[in-house]
Amino acid sequence: MRRWRRDPFAELVERQLTLFAVDEADLLREAVEAEEEWNRAGRDMAEEAYGDYQLVVDAIADRLLDVREAYAATLDGDAVDAYRRSFAAGAARRFRRYASLVADLEP
């Protein structure tokens, strides 16, 4: 809890990401399956399998951005940047296996 005292948005972000994980469980599972398929794909199918995986990762990023921006729209001034930084850090911790989505969440 000490971390939340330094970051006023940490607890909120953790709750948002927990709800996201529940609400988007099928999409997150689809990403795991697509990654496994890509890893199993032979040379002739690897590019297509990676494309399928990337589409799912992009969908995850888009939905996380929707969550972030919906709340950010309720804030003013410096709070917006602080919240976005907190959200990006939380998403990076929670969904680290999707490196491209973390980059998309940078403010």
The first five atom37 places (N, CA, C, CB, O) and aatype in JSON, in Angstrom:
{
  "aatype": [12, 1, 1, 17, 1, 1, 3, 14, 13, 0, 6, 10, 19, 6, 1, 5, 10, 16, 10, 13, 0, 19, 3, 6, 0, 3, 10, 10, 1, 6, 0, 19, 6, 0, 6, 6, 6, 17, 2, 1, 0, 7, 1, 3, 12, 0, 6, 6, 0, 18, 7, 3, 18, 5, 10, 19, 19, 3, 0, 9, 0, 3, 1, 10, 10, 3, 19, 1, 6, 0, 18, 0, 0, 16, 10, 3, 7, 3, 0, 19, 3, 0, 18, 1, 1, 15, 13, 0, 0, 7, 0, 0, 1, 1, 13, 1, 1, 18, 0, 15, 10, 19, 0, 3, 10, 6, 14],
  "atom_mask": [
    [1, 1, 1, 1, 1],
    [1, 1, 1, 1, 1],
    [1, 1, 1, 1, 1],
    [1, 1, 1, 1, 1],
    [1, 1, 1, 1, 1],
    [1, 1, 1, 1, 1],
    [1, 1, 1, 1, 1],
    [1, 1, 1, 1, 1],
    [1, 1, 1, 1, 1],
    [1, 1, 1, 1, 1],
    [1, 1, 1, 1, 1],
    [1, 1, 1, 1, 1],
    [1, 1, 1, 1, 1],
    [1, 1, 1, 1, 1],
    [1, 1, 1, 1, 1],
    [1, 1, 1, 1, 1],
    [1, 1, 1, 1, 1],
    [1, 1, 1, 1, 1],
    [1, 1, 1, 1, 1],
    [1, 1, 1, 1, 1],
    [1, 1, 1, 1, 1],
    [1, 1, 1, 1, 1],
    [1, 1, 1, 1, 1],
    [1, 1, 1, 1, 1],
    [1, 1, 1, 1, 1],
    [1, 1, 1, 1, 1],
    [1, 1, 1, 1, 1],
    [1, 1, 1, 1, 1],
    [1, 1, 1, 1, 1],
    [1, 1, 1, 1, 1],
    [1, 1, 1, 1, 1],
    [1, 1, 1, 1, 1],
    [1, 1, 1, 1, 1],
    [1, 1, 1, 1, 1],
    [1, 1, 1, 1, 1],
    [1, 1, 1, 1, 1],
    [1, 1, 1, 1, 1],
    [1, 1, 1, 1, 1],
    [1, 1, 1, 1, 1],
    [1, 1, 1, 1, 1],
    [1, 1, 1, 1, 1],
    [1, 1, 1, 0, 1],
    [1, 1, 1, 1, 1],
    [1, 1, 1, 1, 1],
    [1, 1, 1, 1, 1],
    [1, 1, 1, 1, 1],
    [1, 1, 1, 1, 1],
    [1, 1, 1, 1, 1],
    [1, 1, 1, 1, 1],
    [1, 1, 1, 1, 1],
    [1, 1, 1, 0, 1],
    [1, 1, 1, 1, 1],
    [1, 1, 1, 1, 1],
    [1, 1, 1, 1, 1],
    [1, 1, 1, 1, 1],
    [1, 1, 1, 1, 1],
    [1, 1, 1, 1, 1],
    [1, 1, 1, 1, 1],
    [1, 1, 1, 1, 1],
    [1, 1, 1, 1, 1],
    [1, 1, 1, 1, 1],
    [1, 1, 1, 1, 1],
    [1, 1, 1, 1, 1],
    [1, 1, 1, 1, 1],
    [1, 1, 1, 1, 1],
    [1, 1, 1, 1, 1],
    [1, 1, 1, 1, 1],
    [1, 1, 1, 1, 1],
    [1, 1, 1, 1, 1],
    [1, 1, 1, 1, 1],
    [1, 1, 1, 1, 1],
    [1, 1, 1, 1, 1],
    [1, 1, 1, 1, 1],
    [1, 1, 1, 1, 1],
    [1, 1, 1, 1, 1],
    [1, 1, 1, 1, 1],
    [1, 1, 1, 0, 1],
    [1, 1, 1, 1, 1],
    [1, 1, 1, 1, 1],
    [1, 1, 1, 1, 1],
    [1, 1, 1, 1, 1],
    [1, 1, 1, 1, 1],
    [1, 1, 1, 1, 1],
    [1, 1, 1, 1, 1],
    [1, 1, 1, 1, 1],
    [1, 1, 1, 1, 1],
    [1, 1, 1, 1, 1],
    [1, 1, 1, 1, 1],
    [1, 1, 1, 1, 1],
    [1, 1, 1, 0, 1],
    [1, 1, 1, 1, 1],
    [1, 1, 1, 1, 1],
    [1, 1, 1, 1, 1],
    [1, 1, 1, 1, 1],
    [1, 1, 1, 1, 1],
    [1, 1, 1, 1, 1],
    [1, 1, 1, 1, 1],
    [1, 1, 1, 1, 1],
    [1, 1, 1, 1, 1],
    [1, 1, 1, 1, 1],
    [1, 1, 1, 1, 1],
    [1, 1, 1, 1, 1],
    [1, 1, 1, 1, 1],
    [1, 1, 1, 1, 1],
    [1, 1, 1, 1, 1],
    [1, 1, 1, 1, 1],
    [1, 1, 1, 1, 1]
  ],
  "atom_positions": [
    [[0.81, -1.2, 0.0], [0.0, 0.0, 0.0], [0.84, 1.25, 0.0], [-0.91, 0.0, 1.18], [0.38, 2.31, -0.42]],
    [[2.01, 1.16, 0.44], [2.89, 2.32, 0.46], [3.02, 2.95, -0.92], [4.26, 1.93, 1.0], [3.04, 4.17, -1.06]],
    [[3.1, 2.11, -1.93], [3.22, 2.58, -3.31], [2.04, 3.47, -3.68], [3.32, 1.4, -4.28], [2.21, 4.45, -4.4]],
    [[0.85, 3.15, -3.2], [-0.33, 3.92, -3.53], [-0.31, 5.3, -2.91], [-1.58, 3.18, -3.09], [-0.92, 6.23, -3.44]],
    [[0.39, 5.47, -1.81], [0.49, 6.79, -1.19], [1.3, 7.73, -2.07], [1.11, 6.69, 0.2], [1.0, 8.92, -2.13]],
    [[2.31, 7.22, -2.73], [3.12, 8.05, -3.6], [2.44, 8.3, -4.93], [4.47, 7.42, -3.82], [2.65, 9.34, -5.56]],
    [[1.65, 7.38, -5.36], [0.94, 7.49, -6.63], [-0.56, 7.51, -6.34], [1.31, 6.31, -7.61], [-1.14, 6.47, -6.03]],
    [[-1.16, 8.68, -6.43], [-2.58, 8.76, -6.06], [-3.5, 7.95, -6.97], [-3.02, 10.2, -6.07], [-4.66, 7.7, -6.61]],
    [[-3.01, 7.53, -8.13], [-3.84, 6.78, -9.06], [-3.57, 5.28, -9.05], [-3.64, 7.31, -10.45], [-4.25, 4.53, -9.75]],
    [[-2.59, 4.83, -8.29], [-2.18, 3.42, -8.34], [-3.33, 2.47, -8.0], [-1.03, 3.19, -7.38], [-3.54, 1.48, -8.71]],
    [[-4.05, 2.74, -6.94], [-5.15, 1.85, -6.55], [-6.25, 1.85, -7.61], [-5.73, 2.27, -5.18], [-6.77, 0.79, -7.96]],
    [[-6.6, 3.01, -8.11], [-7.6, 3.12, -9.17], [-7.17, 2.32, -10.4], [-7.83, 4.59, -9.55], [-7.96, 1.56, -10.96]],
    [[-5.93, 2.51, -10.81], [-5.43, 1.81, -12.0], [-5.45, 0.31, -11.79], [-4.0, 2.27, -12.33], [-5.85, -0.43, -12.69]],
    [[-5.05, -0.16, -10.61], [-5.08, -1.6, -10.34], [-6.5, -2.14, -10.45], [-4.51, -1.9, -8.95], [-6.72, -3.22, -11.0]],
    [[-7.46, -1.38, -9.94], [-8.86, -1.81, -10.05], [-9.33, -1.8, -11.5], [-9.76, -0.89, -9.21], [-10.02, -2.73, -11.94]],
    [[-8.96, -0.78, -12.23], [-9.34, -0.71, -13.65], [-8.75, -1.9, -14.41], [-8.86, 0.62, -14.28], [-9.43, -2.51, -15.23]],
    [[-7.49, -2.22, -14.15], [-6.85, -3.32, -14.86], [-7.41, -4.68, -14.45], [-5.34, -3.3, -14.61], [-7.48, -5.6, -15.26]],
    [[-7.82, -4.8, -13.2], [-8.47, -6.04, -12.76], [-9.81, -6.21, -13.47], [-8.67, -6.03, -11.22], [-10.12, -7.29, -13.96]],
    [[-10.59, -5.13, -13.53], [-11.86, -5.19, -14.27], [-11.62, -5.48, -15.75], [-12.63, -3.87, -14.11], [-12.37, -6.25, -16.36]],
    [[-10.59, -4.87, -16.31], [-10.26, -5.13, -17.71], [-9.95, -6.61, -17.93], [-9.06, -4.26, -18.14], [-10.43, -7.22, -18.89]],
    [[-9.15, -7.18, -17.03], [-8.79, -8.6, -17.16], [-10.02, -9.5, -17.1], [-7.79, -8.99, -16.07], [-10.08, -10.52, -17.79]],
    [[-10.99, -9.14, -16.27], [-12.22, -9.93, -16.17], [-13.08, -9.71, -17.41], [-13.01, -9.55, -14.89], [-13.54, -10.67, -18.04]],
    [[-13.3, -8.46, -17.76], [-14.17, -8.13, -18.9], [-13.6, -8.62, -20.22], [-14.38, -6.63, -18.97], [-14.36, -9.01, -21.11]],
    [[-12.3, -8.61, -20.35], [-11.64, -8.98, -21.61], [-10.93, -10.33, -21.52], [-10.66, -7.9, -22.01], [-9.96, -10.57, -22.24]],
    [[-11.4, -11.2, -20.64], [-10.75, -12.51, -20.45], [-10.69, -13.3, -21.75], [-11.5, -13.31, -19.39], [-9.69, -13.96, -22.02]],
    [[-11.75, -13.24, -22.54], [-11.74, -13.98, -23.81], [-10.68, -13.43, -24.76], [-13.13, -13.91, -24.48], [-9.97, -14.2, -25.41]],
    [[-10.55, -12.13, -24.83], [-9.55, -11.51, -25.7], [-8.13, -11.83, -25.21], [-9.76, -9.98, -25.76], [-7.25, -12.12, -26.02]],
    [[-7.91, -11.78, -23.92], [-6.59, -12.12, -23.38], [-6.26, -13.59, -23.62], [-6.54, -11.81, -21.88], [-5.11, -13.93, -23.93]],
    [[-7.25, -14.44, -23.49], [-7.05, -15.87, -23.78], [-6.76, -16.07, -25.27], [-8.31, -16.69, -23.36], [-5.91, -16.88, -25.64]],
    [[-7.46, -15.32, -26.1], [-7.21, -15.39, -27.54], [-5.78, -14.98, -27.87], [-8.2, -14.48, -28.3], [-5.16, -15.56, -28.77]],
    [[-5.25, -14.0, -27.15], [-3.87, -13.57, -27.38], [-2.89, -14.68, -27.02], [-3.56, -12.3, -26.56], [-1.92, -14.92, -27.75]],
    [[-3.13, -15.36, -25.91], [-2.27, -16.47, -25.52], [-2.32, -17.57, -26.57], [-2.68, -17.03, -24.15], [-1.28, -18.11, -26.96]],
    [[-3.51, -17.89, -27.03], [-3.67, -18.93, -28.05], [-3.01, -18.53, -29.36], [-5.15, -19.23, -28.28], [-2.37, -19.36, -30.02]],
    [[-3.15, -17.27, -29.75], [-2.54, -16.8, -31.0], [-1.02, -16.83, -30.9], [-3.02, -15.38, -31.33], [-0.33, -17.15, -31.86]],
    [[-0.49, -16.49, -29.73], [0.96, -16.54, -29.54], [1.46, -17.98, -29.61], [1.35, -15.9, -28.19], [2.5, -18.26, -30.22]],
    [[0.72, -18.89, -28.99], [1.1, -20.3, -29.04], [1.06, -20.83, -30.47], [0.17, -21.14, -28.15], [1.94, -21.58, -30.88]],
    [[0.04, -20.42, -31.22], [-0.07, -20.83, -32.62], [1.11, -20.3, -33.43], [-1.39, -20.32, -33.23], [1.68, -21.01, -34.26]],
    [[1.47, -19.06, -33.18], [2.62, -18.46, -33.87], [3.89, -19.23, -33.53], [2.77, -16.97, -33.47], [4.71, -19.49, -34.42]],
    [[4.07, -19.59, -32.27], [5.26, -20.33, -31.86], [5.31, -21.73, -32.46], [5.32, -20.42, -30.35], [6.39, -22.27, -32.7]],
    [[4.14, -22.32, -32.71], [4.08, -23.66, -33.3], [4.16, -23.64, -34.83], [2.82, -24.35, -32.87], [4.43, -24.66, -35.46]],
    [[3.91, -22.49, -35.41], [3.81, -22.4, -36.87], [5.15, -22.72, -37.54], [3.34, -20.99, -37.29], [6.22, -22.36, -37.06]],
    [[5.05, -23.41, -38.65], [6.23, -23.68, -39.45], [6.64, -22.42, -40.2], [0.0, 0.0, 0.0], [5.95, -21.41, -40.17]],
    [[7.76, -22.51, -40.86], [8.29, -21.35, -41.58], [7.31, -20.78, -42.59], [9.57, -21.71, -42.29], [7.23, -19.57, -42.77]],
    [[6.56, -21.66, -43.23], [5.63, -21.2, -44.27], [4.4, -20.51, -43.7], [5.21, -22.37, -45.12], [3.73, -19.77, -44.43]],
    [[4.07, -20.72, -42.43], [2.88, -20.12, -41.82], [3.21, -19.11, -40.72], [2.0, -21.21, -41.24], [2.3, -18.47, -40.18]],
    [[4.48, -18.95, -40.4], [4.87, -18.1, -39.26], [4.46, -16.65, -39.46], [6.37, -18.18, -39.05], [3.99, -16.01, -38.52]],
    [[4.62, -16.13, -40.66], [4.28, -14.73, -40.89], [2.79, -14.48, -40.71], [4.72, -14.31, -42.3], [2.39, -13.5, -40.1]],
    [[1.98, -15.37, -41.24], [0.53, -15.22, -41.09], [0.11, -15.38, -39.63], [-0.2, -16.26, -41.96], [-0.74, -14.64, -39.13]],
    [[0.71, -16.35, -38.94], [0.38, -16.56, -37.53], [0.8, -15.35, -36.69], [1.07, -17.84, -37.0], [0.09, -14.97, -35.76]],
    [[1.94, -14.75, -37.01], [2.36, -13.55, -36.29], [1.38, -12.41, -36.55], [3.79, -13.14, -36.7], [1.04, -11.66, -35.63]],
    [[0.92, -12.28, -37.78], [-0.06, -11.25, -38.1], [-1.34, -11.42, -37.31], [0.0, 0.0, 0.0], [-1.92, -10.45, -36.82]],
    [[-1.79, -12.66, -37.17], [-2.99, -12.93, -36.37], [-2.76, -12.55, -34.91], [-3.38, -14.42, -36.46], [-3.63, -11.95, -34.27]],
    [[-1.59, -12.89, -34.39], [-1.23, -12.55, -33.01], [-1.2, -11.04, -32.83], [0.13, -13.17, -32.64], [-1.74, -10.52, -31.85]],
    [[-0.6, -10.34, -33.76], [-0.48, -8.89, -33.66], [-1.84, -8.2, -33.7], [0.4, -8.37, -34.78], [-2.04, -7.19, -33.03]],
    [[-2.76, -8.75, -34.46], [-4.12, -8.19, -34.49], [-4.78, -8.26, -33.11], [-4.98, -8.93, -35.53], [-5.46, -7.32, -32.69]],
    [[-4.58, -9.36, -32.42], [-5.15, -9.51, -31.09], [-4.47, -8.56, -30.11], [-5.02, -10.97, -30.6], [-5.14, -7.93, -29.29]],
    [[-3.16, -8.46, -30.19], [-2.41, -7.54, -29.31], [-2.86, -6.1, -29.56], [-0.88, -7.68, -29.55], [-3.02, -5.33, -28.62]],
    [[-3.07, -5.74, -30.81], [-3.55, -4.4, -31.14], [-4.95, -4.16, -30.55], [-3.57, -4.19, -32.66], [-5.25, -3.06, -30.08]],
    [[-5.79, -5.18, -30.58], [-7.13, -5.05, -30.0], [-7.04, -4.83, -28.49], [-7.99, -6.3, -30.31], [-7.8, -4.04, -27.93]],
    [[-6.13, -5.53, -27.83], [-5.92, -5.34, -26.4], [-5.47, -3.9, -26.14], [-4.87, -6.34, -25.85], [-6.0, -3.23, -25.24]],
    [[-4.51, -3.42, -26.9], [-4.02, -2.05, -26.74], [-5.13, -1.04, -26.95], [-2.87, -1.78, -27.71], [-5.26, -0.09, -26.18]],
    [[-5.93, -1.23, -27.99], [-7.03, -0.3, -28.26], [-8.02, -0.24, -27.09], [-7.77, -0.7, -29.54], [-8.48, 0.83, -26.71]],
    [[-8.33, -1.39, -26.54], [-9.3, -1.42, -25.44], [-8.72, -0.82, -24.16], [-9.76, -2.85, -25.17], [-9.43, -0.15, -23.41]],
    [[-7.43, -1.06, -23.92], [-6.79, -0.42, -22.77], [-6.74, 1.1, -22.95], [-5.37, -0.98, -22.58], [-6.97, 1.85, -22.0]],
    [[-6.45, 1.53, -24.16], [-6.44, 2.97, -24.42], [-7.83, 3.58, -24.22], [-5.96, 3.25, -25.84], [-7.94, 4.7, -23.73]],
    [[-8.86, 2.85, -24.59], [-10.23, 3.33, -24.36], [-10.5, 3.51, -22.86], [-11.26, 2.35, -24.96], [-11.08, 4.51, -22.44]],
    [[-10.06, 2.54, -22.06], [-10.24, 2.64, -20.62], [-9.47, 3.85, -20.09], [-9.76, 1.34, -19.91], [-10.01, 4.66, -19.33]],
    [[-8.21, 3.96, -20.5], [-7.38, 5.06, -20.02], [-7.95, 6.41, -20.4], [-5.97, 4.93, -20.57], [-8.06, 7.29, -19.55]],
    [[-8.32, 6.57, -21.64], [-8.77, 7.88, -22.11], [-10.15, 8.25, -21.59], [-8.78, 7.91, -23.62], [-10.45, 9.43, -21.42]],
    [[-10.99, 7.26, -21.33], [-12.31, 7.55, -20.76], [-12.16, 8.19, -19.38], [-13.17, 6.27, -20.67], [-12.87, 9.14, -19.06]],
    [[-11.24, 7.67, -18.58], [-11.04, 8.26, -17.27], [-10.24, 9.56, -17.37], [-10.34, 7.27, -16.34], [-10.54, 10.52, -16.67]],
    [[-9.23, 9.58, -18.22], [-8.41, 10.8, -18.36], [-9.26, 12.0, -18.76], [-7.3, 10.57, -19.41], [-8.94, 13.13, -18.39]],
    [[-10.33, 11.76, -19.5], [-11.2, 12.85, -19.94], [-11.92, 13.52, -18.77], [-12.23, 12.33, -20.95], [-12.45, 14.62, -18.91]],
    [[-11.94, 12.86, -17.62], [-12.62, 13.44, -16.45], [-11.67, 14.28, -15.6], [-13.22, 12.34, -15.59], [-12.09, 14.92, -14.64]],
    [[-10.39, 14.29, -15.96], [-9.38, 14.98, -15.16], [-8.96, 16.3, -15.78], [-8.16, 14.09, -14.97], [-9.19, 16.56, -16.96]],
    [[-8.34, 17.14, -14.96], [-7.83, 18.42, -15.43], [-6.33, 18.52, -15.22], [-8.55, 19.56, -14.71], [-5.76, 17.85, -14.35]],
    [[-5.7, 19.36, -16.02], [-4.31, 19.76, -15.81], [-3.32, 18.65, -15.63], [0.0, 0.0, 0.0], [-3.3, 17.67, -16.38]],
    [[-2.47, 18.81, -14.61], [-1.39, 17.87, -14.35], [-1.89, 16.48, -13.97], [-0.5, 18.4, -13.26], [-1.18, 15.49, -14.14]],
    [[-3.11, 16.4, -13.47], [-3.65, 15.11, -13.07], [-3.76, 14.16, -14.27], [-5.02, 15.29, -12.41], [-3.6, 12.95, -14.11]],
    [[-4.03, 14.7, -15.44], [-4.15, 13.86, -16.64], [-2.83, 13.14, -16.91], [-4.57, 14.71, -17.87], [-2.81, 11.93, -17.11]],
    [[-1.74, 13.89, -16.92], [-0.44, 13.28, -17.19], [-0.04, 12.29, -16.1], [0.63, 14.36, -17.32], [0.51, 11.23, -16.4]],
    [[-0.32, 12.63, -14.85], [0.01, 11.73, -13.74], [-0.79, 10.43, -13.86], [-0.27, 12.41, -12.38], [-0.25, 9.35, -13.65]],
    [[-2.06, 10.54, -14.19], [-2.89, 9.35, -14.36], [-2.39, 8.51, -15.53], [-4.37, 9.75, -14.58], [-2.27, 7.29, -15.4]],
    [[-2.1, 9.14, -16.65], [-1.62, 8.37, -17.81], [-0.32, 7.65, -17.5], [-1.42, 9.29, -19.02], [-0.14, 6.5, -17.92]],
    [[0.59, 8.3, -16.78], [1.84, 7.64, -16.39], [1.56, 6.45, -15.48], [2.79, 8.65, -15.67], [2.14, 5.38, -15.64]],
    [[0.66, 6.64, -14.54], [0.3, 5.56, -13.63], [-0.33, 4.4, -14.39], [-0.65, 6.07, -12.54], [-0.03, 3.23, -14.12]],
    [[-1.21, 4.71, -15.32], [-1.87, 3.67, -16.11], [-0.86, 2.91, -16.96], [-2.97, 4.29, -17.0], [-0.9, 1.68, -17.03]],
    [[0.05, 3.64, -17.6], [1.07, 2.99, -18.43], [1.94, 2.06, -17.59], [1.95, 4.04, -19.13], [2.24, 0.94, -18.01]],
    [[2.33, 2.51, -16.4], [3.16, 1.67, -15.52], [2.38, 0.44, -15.06], [3.64, 2.49, -14.3], [2.92, -0.66, -15.04]],
    [[1.12, 0.63, -14.7], [0.31, -0.5, -14.27], [0.08, -1.51, -15.38], [0.0, 0.0, 0.0], [0.15, -2.72, -15.17]],
    [[-0.21, -1.0, -16.57], [-0.43, -1.9, -17.72], [0.85, -2.66, -18.07], [-0.93, -1.11, -18.94], [0.8, -3.83, -18.43]],
    [[1.99, -1.98, -17.97], [3.26, -2.64, -18.25], [3.53, -3.77, -17.26], [4.41, -1.62, -18.22], [4.02, -4.83, -17.64]],
    [[3.2, -3.54, -16.01], [3.37, -4.58, -14.99], [2.4, -5.74, -15.22], [3.18, -4.0, -13.58], [2.78, -6.9, -15.16]],
    [[1.17, -5.41, -15.47], [0.12, -6.42, -15.53], [0.12, -7.22, -16.83], [-1.23, -5.77, -15.35], [-0.15, -8.42, -16.84]],
    [[0.44, -6.54, -17.93], [0.36, -7.18, -19.25], [1.71, -7.1, -19.98], [-0.74, -6.51, -20.1], [1.75, -6.82, -21.18]],
    [[2.78, -7.34, -19.26], [4.12, -7.14, -19.81], [4.45, -8.0, -21.03], [5.11, -7.41, -18.76], [5.32, -7.64, -21.82]],
    [[3.76, -9.09, -21.18], [4.11, -9.96, -22.31], [3.72, -9.36, -23.66], [3.45, -11.3, -22.15], [4.12, -9.88, -24.71]],
    [[2.96, -8.29, -23.65], [2.56, -7.63, -24.88], [3.33, -6.32, -25.03], [1.03, -7.37, -24.9], [2.79, -5.24, -24.81]],
    [[4.59, -6.44, -25.4], [5.5, -5.29, -25.43], [4.99, -4.15, -26.29], [6.85, -5.73, -25.92], [5.15, -2.99, -25.93]],
    [[4.39, -4.47, -27.42], [3.94, -3.39, -28.31], [2.8, -2.6, -27.67], [3.5, -3.95, -29.67], [2.68, -1.4, -27.89]],
    [[1.96, -3.25, -26.89], [0.85, -2.52, -26.26], [1.37, -1.57, -25.21], [-0.17, -3.48, -25.65], [0.81, -0.48, -25.03]],
    [[2.41, -1.94, -24.51], [2.98, -1.05, -23.49], [3.5, 0.22, -24.16], [4.12, -1.75, -22.7], [3.31, 1.32, -23.65]],
    [[4.16, 0.06, -25.3], [4.66, 1.23, -26.03], [3.51, 2.12, -26.46], [5.48, 0.79, -27.25], [3.63, 3.35, -26.43]],
    [[2.4, 1.53, -26.87], [1.23, 2.32, -27.3], [0.6, 3.09, -26.16], [0.19, 1.41, -27.92], [-0.11, 4.07, -26.39]],
    [[0.84, 2.66, -24.92], [0.22, 3.32, -23.77], [1.05, 4.47, -23.21], [-0.03, 2.33, -22.69], [0.61, 5.14, -22.28]],
    [[2.22, 4.71, -23.76], [3.03, 5.82, -23.27], [2.32, 7.12, -23.56], [4.42, 5.82, -23.91], [1.77, 7.3, -24.65]],
    [[2.32, 8.06, -22.59], [1.62, 9.33, -22.8], [2.31, 10.2, -23.84], [1.51, 10.09, -21.5], [1.85, 11.3, -24.13]]
  ]
}
